[in-house]
């Protein structure tokens, strides 16, 4: 296509991962003309392939929205694992258990593979969604009433609003001139896919230790995802081991309830916190990891992203219904006013847990033991935490 041909859309979305794809789906289903720009399409599902290492914990609020969009039934045809209980402990003999039955629900959430959830969303894309893939943005320019994106292919897209959903290292955030604050944590995270000696589990658990949390996430069948937080040098050392060697290290470091697992594959990533100074600039607005990345202690990252996506799409659809400007400063300010404090609260809460449970200072050790004891004995508090975990208000 000629580079001087400009294509016009209501909205352009950069980034077709889980959050970007959900936004694109919601807006195109509502009848808006949407362009989605993504570098790589998700691979087709092959049940013979091992589960992907990148998984997320999807809470009930996110599940309800994904069901409304039509993506959840597709995901159910592939692979996912519900969990009914969530356990937290320092010593295995003092476990705090949050149970779906406490809030009269069948489950607290699901562990899903990120690539499969992305695929399930892509499978619902309607004909009026214009997909540019593989493609990436070369330049961005704004006027008072539109945004022009130039792609690496030479194509040019003009729209009333651009949504940046292109991850923590967002190129669009930089092109829009939005700064960030945050830091690298001193720790890193190892993730391992393991075969288990027991049938599919319905519990996810987390042990807090001075060197960092250790967690187990159930996967379909006799498999699970093991998460090990530790000092970055230690995690890099673990990641370099063979599956057999890493299995031996896991069995030494994890509590007995892990069982005689065997490592299939593993990977690691550094931990970082990032918060955009603002969520929009002109007619470019941020969603998901482009706006905030969080310590993954409770697996809430993608649920925050879906909460961003749900609110932003609702505001846009409502503005369109009332013939208002879908990229107005008023709309974007409203989005920022509601989402930024909620995201900051979750980020600070996770950092608080990280500080409280991630060291061996005597007074803090006593405080966290007291906190776990109180939580285990207080039915009202457990119910409150459980509601929060599933995404209820």
C-alpha positions as CSV (number, residue, x, y, z in Angstrom):
1,X,0.0,0.0,0.0
2,X,1.2,3.5,-0.8
3,X,2.8,5.3,2.2
4,X,0.7,8.4,1.5
5,X,-2.6,6.6,1.8
6,X,-4.1,7.3,5.2
7,X,-6.6,4.8,6.6
8,X,-9.2,6.2,9.1
9,X,-10.4,4.5,12.2
10,X,-12.2,5.4,15.4
11,X,-9.5,3.9,17.5
12,X,-6.1,2.3,17.0
13,X,-4.8,-0.1,19.6
14,X,-1.1,-0.9,19.7
15,X,-0.4,-4.3,21.3
16,X,-2.5,-7.4,20.8
17,X,-1.6,-9.3,24.0
18,X,-4.3,-10.3,26.5
19,X,-5.3,-6.7,27.5
20,X,-5.0,-5.1,24.0
21,X,-6.9,-8.0,22.4
22,X,-9.7,-7.7,25.0
23,X,-10.0,-3.9,24.4
24,X,-10.0,-4.5,20.6
25,X,-12.7,-7.1,20.9
26,X,-15.0,-5.1,23.2
27,X,-14.8,-2.0,21.1
28,X,-15.2,-3.7,17.7
29,X,-18.2,-5.7,19.1
30,X,-19.7,-2.4,20.0
31,X,-19.5,-1.3,16.4
32,X,-16.5,1.0,16.5
33,X,-14.0,0.9,13.7
34,X,-10.9,-0.5,15.3
35,X,-7.3,-1.0,14.1
36,X,-5.1,-3.5,16.1
37,X,-1.4,-3.4,15.5
38,X,0.6,-6.4,16.8
39,X,4.1,-7.8,16.0
40,X,3.2,-11.5,16.3
41,X,0.0,-13.5,16.2
42,X,-0.6,-16.1,18.8
43,X,0.2,-19.7,17.7
44,X,-2.7,-22.1,17.3
45,X,-3.5,-24.4,20.2
46,X,-2.0,-27.9,20.1
47,X,-3.1,-30.1,23.0
48,X,0.1,-32.2,22.5
49,X,2.3,-29.2,23.5
50,X,3.3,-28.8,27.1
51,X,1.7,-25.9,29.0
52,X,3.4,-22.5,28.4
53,X,5.6,-21.2,31.3
54,X,3.8,-17.9,31.3
55,X,0.6,-18.3,33.2
56,X,-1.8,-15.9,35.0
57,X,-4.3,-16.2,37.8
58,X,-7.6,-15.0,36.4
59,X,-10.1,-13.8,39.1
60,X,-13.8,-14.0,38.9
61,X,-14.3,-10.4,37.9
62,X,-12.0,-10.9,34.9
63,X,-13.6,-14.2,34.1
64,X,-17.1,-12.6,34.0
65,X,-15.9,-9.9,31.6
66,X,-14.1,-12.4,29.3
67,X,-17.3,-14.5,29.3
68,X,-19.3,-11.5,28.2
69,X,-16.8,-10.9,25.4
70,X,-17.2,-14.6,24.3
71,X,-13.6,-15.5,24.8
72,X,-14.0,-17.6,28.0
73,X,-15.9,-20.5,26.3
74,X,-13.1,-20.7,23.7
75,X,-10.5,-20.9,26.4
76,X,-12.6,-23.7,28.1
77,X,-12.3,-25.7,24.9
78,X,-8.5,-25.5,25.2
79,X,-6.9,-25.7,28.6
80,X,-7.3,-24.1,32.0
81,X,-7.4,-25.1,35.7
82,X,-9.8,-23.8,38.3
83,X,-8.7,-23.4,41.9
84,X,-11.0,-23.5,44.8
85,X,-8.6,-22.7,47.7
86,X,-5.8,-20.3,48.3
87,X,-3.3,-21.1,51.1
88,X,-0.7,-18.8,52.6
89,X,1.8,-19.9,55.3
90,X,5.3,-19.4,56.7
91,X,5.5,-22.7,58.5
92,X,3.5,-25.6,57.0
93,X,1.8,-26.2,60.4
94,X,0.2,-22.7,60.4
95,X,-1.7,-22.4,57.1
96,X,-4.2,-19.7,56.4
97,X,-6.7,-21.1,53.9
98,X,-9.1,-19.0,51.8
99,X,-11.9,-21.1,50.4
100,X,-14.4,-20.3,47.6
101,X,-17.1,-21.9,49.8
102,X,-16.6,-19.1,52.4
103,X,-18.2,-16.7,49.8
104,X,-20.5,-19.3,48.4
105,X,-18.7,-19.6,45.0
106,X,-17.6,-22.7,43.2
107,X,-14.0,-21.4,42.7
108,X,-11.8,-18.4,43.3
109,X,-10.2,-18.2,39.9
110,X,-8.4,-20.1,37.2
111,X,-4.8,-20.5,36.2
112,X,-4.5,-20.0,32.5
113,X,-1.7,-19.9,30.0
114,X,-1.2,-16.3,28.7
115,X,-0.8,-17.4,25.1
116,X,-4.0,-19.4,25.2
117,X,-6.0,-16.6,26.6
118,X,-4.7,-14.3,24.0
119,X,-5.6,-16.9,21.3
120,X,-9.1,-17.2,22.7
121,X,-9.6,-13.4,22.4
122,X,-8.2,-13.4,18.9
123,X,-10.6,-16.1,17.8
124,X,-13.6,-13.8,18.6
125,X,-12.4,-10.9,16.5
126,X,-15.3,-9.7,14.2
127,X,-15.0,-8.8,10.6
128,X,-15.1,-5.1,11.3
129,X,-11.8,-5.2,13.2
130,X,-8.8,-4.4,11.0
131,X,-5.7,-6.4,12.1
132,X,-2.2,-5.2,11.2
133,X,0.0,-8.1,12.0
134,X,2.9,-8.5,11.8
135,X,3.4,-4.8,12.1
136,X,4.9,-2.2,14.5
137,X,4.7,1.6,14.9
138,X,7.5,3.7,13.4
139,X,6.2,7.2,14.3
140,X,3.4,9.0,16.1
141,X,2.1,12.5,15.6
142,X,-0.9,14.2,17.2
143,X,-3.2,17.1,16.5
144,X,-5.9,18.5,18.8
145,X,-8.5,16.1,17.3
146,X,-6.6,13.0,15.9
147,X,-3.5,10.8,16.1
148,X,-1.5,9.6,13.1
149,X,0.5,6.4,13.3
150,X,3.0,5.4,10.7
151,X,3.7,1.7,10.6
152,X,7.0,0.0,9.6
153,X,5.2,-1.1,6.4
154,X,4.6,2.5,5.4
155,X,0.9,2.4,6.1
156,X,-0.6,5.3,7.9
157,X,-3.5,5.1,10.4
158,X,-5.5,8.1,11.7
159,X,-7.8,7.8,14.6
160,X,-9.5,9.8,17.3
161,X,-7.7,7.8,20.0
162,X,-4.7,5.5,20.3
163,X,-4.6,3.0,23.1
164,X,-1.1,1.8,24.1
165,X,-1.3,-1.8,25.4
166,X,2.2,-2.8,24.3
167,X,3.6,-3.9,27.7
168,X,6.0,-2.7,30.3
169,X,8.6,-1.5,27.8
170,X,5.9,0.4,25.9
171,X,7.2,2.1,22.8
172,X,4.0,4.1,22.5
173,X,4.4,5.4,26.0
174,X,7.8,6.8,25.0
175,X,6.6,8.2,21.7
176,X,3.8,10.0,23.6
177,X,6.3,11.5,26.0
178,X,4.9,9.9,29.1
179,X,7.5,9.3,31.9
180,X,7.5,6.6,34.5
181,X,8.8,6.0,38.0
182,X,9.7,2.7,39.6
183,X,12.5,0.4,40.5
184,X,14.1,-3.0,40.0
185,X,13.6,-5.2,43.0
186,X,16.7,-6.9,44.3
187,X,15.0,-10.3,43.6
188,X,14.2,-12.2,40.5
189,X,11.6,-15.0,39.9
190,X,12.1,-18.5,38.6
191,X,9.1,-20.3,37.0
192,X,9.2,-24.0,36.4
193,X,6.7,-26.3,34.8
194,X,6.6,-29.6,36.8
195,X,5.0,-33.0,36.5
196,X,3.3,-34.0,39.8
197,X,2.7,-37.4,41.4
198,X,-0.9,-36.5,42.2
199,X,-4.0,-35.7,40.2
200,X,-5.1,-32.2,39.2
201,X,-5.1,-29.9,42.2
202,X,-7.7,-27.3,43.2
203,X,-5.4,-25.3,45.5
204,X,-2.7,-22.7,44.9
205,X,-0.4,-22.0,47.8
206,X,2.4,-19.6,48.8
207,X,5.0,-20.1,51.5
208,X,6.7,-16.9,52.8
209,X,10.4,-17.3,53.6
210,X,13.2,-14.8,54.4
211,X,14.8,-15.3,50.9
212,X,11.4,-14.7,49.2
213,X,8.1,-16.5,48.5
214,X,7.7,-19.9,47.1
215,X,4.5,-20.8,45.3
216,X,2.6,-23.6,43.6
217,X,0.0,-23.0,40.9
218,X,-2.1,-25.9,39.7
219,X,-2.3,-26.7,36.0
220,X,-4.6,-29.2,34.1
221,X,-3.8,-32.8,34.8
222,X,-0.9,-34.0,36.9
223,X,1.1,-30.8,36.3
224,X,1.8,-27.5,38.1
225,X,3.7,-24.3,37.9
226,X,6.3,-23.7,40.6
227,X,7.4,-20.1,41.4
228,X,10.6,-19.4,43.3
229,X,11.6,-15.8,44.3
230,X,15.1,-15.3,45.5
231,X,18.1,-13.0,45.1
232,X,18.8,-12.4,41.4
233,X,22.2,-14.2,41.4
234,X,20.7,-17.2,43.0
235,X,17.8,-17.3,40.5
236,X,20.2,-17.0,37.6
237,X,22.2,-19.9,39.0
238,X,19.0,-22.0,39.4
239,X,17.9,-21.2,35.8
240,X,21.2,-22.5,34.4
241,X,20.6,-26.0,35.9
242,X,19.4,-29.0,34.0
243,X,15.8,-30.1,34.8
244,X,17.2,-33.0,36.9
245,X,19.4,-30.6,38.9
246,X,16.7,-28.1,39.4
247,X,14.3,-30.8,40.6
248,X,16.8,-31.7,43.3
249,X,17.0,-28.0,44.4
250,X,13.3,-27.6,44.4
251,X,12.8,-30.7,46.6
252,X,15.4,-29.3,49.1
253,X,14.0,-25.8,49.2
254,X,10.2,-26.2,49.0
255,X,7.9,-27.5,51.8
256,X,7.0,-31.2,51.8
257,X,3.5,-30.6,50.4
258,X,5.1,-29.9,47.0
259,X,5.6,-33.7,46.7
260,X,8.0,-35.5,44.4
261,X,7.7,-33.3,41.4
262,X,9.9,-33.4,38.3
263,X,10.9,-30.3,36.4
264,X,10.0,-30.2,32.7
265,X,11.2,-26.7,31.8
266,X,12.0,-23.4,33.5
267,X,12.6,-19.7,32.9
268,X,13.3,-16.6,35.0
269,X,12.7,-12.9,34.9
270,X,13.8,-9.9,37.0
271,X,11.2,-8.2,39.2
272,X,10.4,-4.5,38.6
273,X,7.8,-2.0,39.6
274,X,6.7,0.6,37.1
275,X,4.1,3.3,37.3
276,X,3.4,5.8,34.4
277,X,3.4,9.4,35.7
278,X,0.1,9.8,33.9
279,X,-2.1,7.5,32.0
280,X,-2.6,9.7,28.9
281,X,-1.1,12.4,26.9
282,X,-3.2,14.2,24.3
283,X,-5.1,11.4,22.6
284,X,-2.8,8.5,23.6
285,X,-3.9,6.5,26.6
286,X,-2.2,3.7,28.4
287,X,-3.7,0.3,29.6
288,X,-2.3,-2.7,31.3
289,X,1.5,-3.1,31.7
290,X,2.1,0.0,29.6
291,X,0.6,1.9,32.5
292,X,1.8,-0.2,35.5
293,X,3.8,-3.3,36.2
294,X,3.5,-4.8,39.7
295,X,5.3,-7.3,41.9
296,X,3.7,-10.5,40.8
297,X,3.4,-11.8,44.4
298,X,-0.4,-12.5,44.1
299,X,-0.7,-12.9,40.3
300,X,-2.9,-9.7,40.1
301,X,-1.1,-8.0,37.2
302,X,-3.3,-9.1,34.3
303,X,-6.5,-8.6,36.5
304,X,-5.5,-5.0,37.0
305,X,-5.0,-4.8,33.2
306,X,-8.4,-6.2,32.5
307,X,-9.9,-3.8,35.0
308,X,-8.3,-1.0,33.1
309,X,-9.6,-2.4,29.8
310,X,-13.1,-2.9,31.1
311,X,-13.5,0.7,32.4
312,X,-11.8,2.3,29.4
313,X,-14.0,0.4,26.9
314,X,-17.1,1.2,28.9
315,X,-16.3,5.0,28.9
316,X,-15.6,5.0,25.2
317,X,-18.7,3.0,24.3
318,X,-20.8,5.3,26.5
319,X,-19.3,8.4,24.9
320,X,-20.0,7.0,21.4
321,X,-23.6,6.3,22.3
322,X,-24.1,9.9,23.4
323,X,-22.2,11.3,20.4
324,X,-19.4,12.7,22.5
325,X,-15.7,12.8,21.6
326,X,-14.3,9.3,22.3
327,X,-10.8,10.7,22.8
328,X,-11.6,13.8,24.9
329,X,-9.4,14.9,27.8
330,X,-12.5,14.7,30.0
331,X,-13.0,11.0,29.2
332,X,-9.3,10.1,29.6
333,X,-9.1,12.1,32.9
334,X,-12.1,10.2,34.2
335,X,-10.3,6.9,33.3
336,X,-7.1,8.0,35.0
337,X,-8.9,9.3,38.1
338,X,-10.6,5.9,38.7
339,X,-7.8,3.5,37.7
340,X,-4.6,5.1,38.8
341,X,-5.4,5.1,42.6
342,X,-6.8,1.5,42.4
343,X,-3.6,0.3,40.7
344,X,-1.3,2.2,43.1
345,X,-3.2,0.7,46.0
346,X,-2.6,-2.8,44.7
347,X,1.1,-2.0,43.9
348,X,1.7,-0.6,47.4
349,X,-0.2,-3.5,49.0
350,X,2.0,-6.0,47.2
351,X,5.1,-4.1,48.2
352,X,3.9,-4.1,51.8
353,X,3.6,-7.9,51.7
354,X,7.0,-8.1,50.0
355,X,8.6,-6.1,52.8
356,X,6.7,-7.8,55.6
357,X,7.4,-11.4,54.5
358,X,10.6,-11.0,52.6
359,X,13.2,-10.7,55.4
360,X,14.2,-12.2,58.7
361,X,14.2,-9.2,61.0
362,X,12.9,-10.3,64.4
363,X,10.1,-7.8,65.0
364,X,8.8,-8.3,61.4
365,X,9.0,-12.0,61.8
366,X,6.8,-11.8,64.9
367,X,4.5,-9.3,63.2
368,X,3.8,-11.5,60.2
369,X,3.3,-14.6,62.4
370,X,0.7,-12.5,64.3
371,X,-0.9,-11.4,61.0
372,X,-1.2,-15.0,59.8
373,X,-2.6,-16.1,63.1
374,X,-5.2,-13.4,63.2
375,X,-6.2,-14.1,59.6
376,X,-6.6,-17.8,60.2
377,X,-8.9,-17.2,63.2
378,X,-11.0,-14.4,61.8
379,X,-13.9,-15.6,59.6
380,X,-14.9,-12.0,58.7
381,X,-11.3,-11.1,57.7
382,X,-10.9,-14.3,55.6
383,X,-14.2,-13.6,53.8
384,X,-13.1,-10.0,53.1
385,X,-9.7,-11.1,51.7
386,X,-11.4,-13.8,49.7
387,X,-13.9,-11.3,48.1
388,X,-10.9,-9.1,47.3
389,X,-9.0,-12.0,45.7
390,X,-11.8,-12.8,43.3
391,X,-12.1,-9.1,42.2
392,X,-15.4,-8.3,44.1
393,X,-15.9,-4.8,45.4
